């Protein structure tokens, strides 16, 4: 579906019928975000109803970053309004950061995603760099256990992609694979 401009808006409903009225409202509110920044091509919107909770989840790719907003109220229209406001703020922060970086000409900083920063918010205290060698999943599990870590980043020898293996609370393992 087309919003304002040429942004494609994909709307899914879970436990709710996406009526024309709801569809038009989502397109109007989410489509408006396109006027704040040009690079928004698509928005995926999911409307969910669980008991009396009306939740809206919106995901929008933006130049390699993902803008994501989620709001839940007792009314679907209120949830849509709140999530649109939240995304508008995220876009504002992204643009401010982008403009600041362009003035400072720091390309390295440009790659940093927009971060909501409050004084007492946790921050990155340490950056680790390490060589990644391709290995099978079993070897990665062994390596993780040898190091005594609860996760391990490695190049999957079968797919040549960076994966993360992690220890689950139930004692089993989880594997995170990227999807581009």
Secondary structure as the mmCIF struct_conf table of DSSP 4:
data_model
#
loop_
_struct_conf.conf_type_id
_struct_conf.id
_struct_conf.beg_label_comp_id
_struct_conf.beg_label_asym_id
_struct_conf.beg_label_seq_id
_struct_conf.end_label_comp_id
_struct_conf.end_label_asym_id
_struct_conf.end_label_seq_id
STRN STRN1 UNK A 2 UNK A 2
BEND BEND1 UNK A 4 UNK A 4
TURN_TY1_P TURN_TY1_P1 UNK A 5 UNK A 6
STRN STRN2 UNK A 8 UNK A 14
BEND BEND2 UNK A 15 UNK A 16
HELX_RH_AL_P HELX_RH_AL_P1 UNK A 20 UNK A 31
HELX_RH_3T_P HELX_RH_3T_P1 UNK A 32 UNK A 35
TURN_TY1_P TURN_TY1_P2 UNK A 36 UNK A 36
TURN_TY1_P TURN_TY1_P3 UNK A 38 UNK A 39
STRN STRN3 UNK A 42 UNK A 50
TURN_TY1_P TURN_TY1_P4 UNK A 51 UNK A 52
STRN STRN4 UNK A 53 UNK A 62
TURN_TY1_P TURN_TY1_P5 UNK A 63 UNK A 64
STRN STRN5 UNK A 65 UNK A 73
BEND BEND3 UNK A 74 UNK A 75
HELX_RH_AL_P HELX_RH_AL_P2 UNK A 76 UNK A 104
TURN_TY1_P TURN_TY1_P6 UNK A 105 UNK A 105
HELX_RH_AL_P HELX_RH_AL_P3 UNK A 107 UNK A 110
TURN_TY1_P TURN_TY1_P7 UNK A 111 UNK A 111
BEND BEND4 UNK A 112 UNK A 112
HELX_LH_PP_P HELX_LH_PP_P1 UNK A 113 UNK A 114
TURN_TY1_P TURN_TY1_P8 UNK A 119 UNK A 120
BEND BEND5 UNK A 121 UNK A 121
STRN STRN6 UNK A 134 UNK A 135
HELX_RH_AL_P HELX_RH_AL_P4 UNK A 137 UNK A 147
TURN_TY1_P TURN_TY1_P9 UNK A 148 UNK A 148
BEND BEND6 UNK A 150 UNK A 150
STRN STRN7 UNK A 151 UNK A 156
TURN_TY1_P TURN_TY1_P10 UNK A 157 UNK A 159
BEND BEND7 UNK A 161 UNK A 161
STRN STRN8 UNK A 162 UNK A 167
TURN_TY1_P TURN_TY1_P11 UNK A 169 UNK A 170
BEND BEND8 UNK A 171 UNK A 171
STRN STRN9 UNK A 173 UNK A 177
#
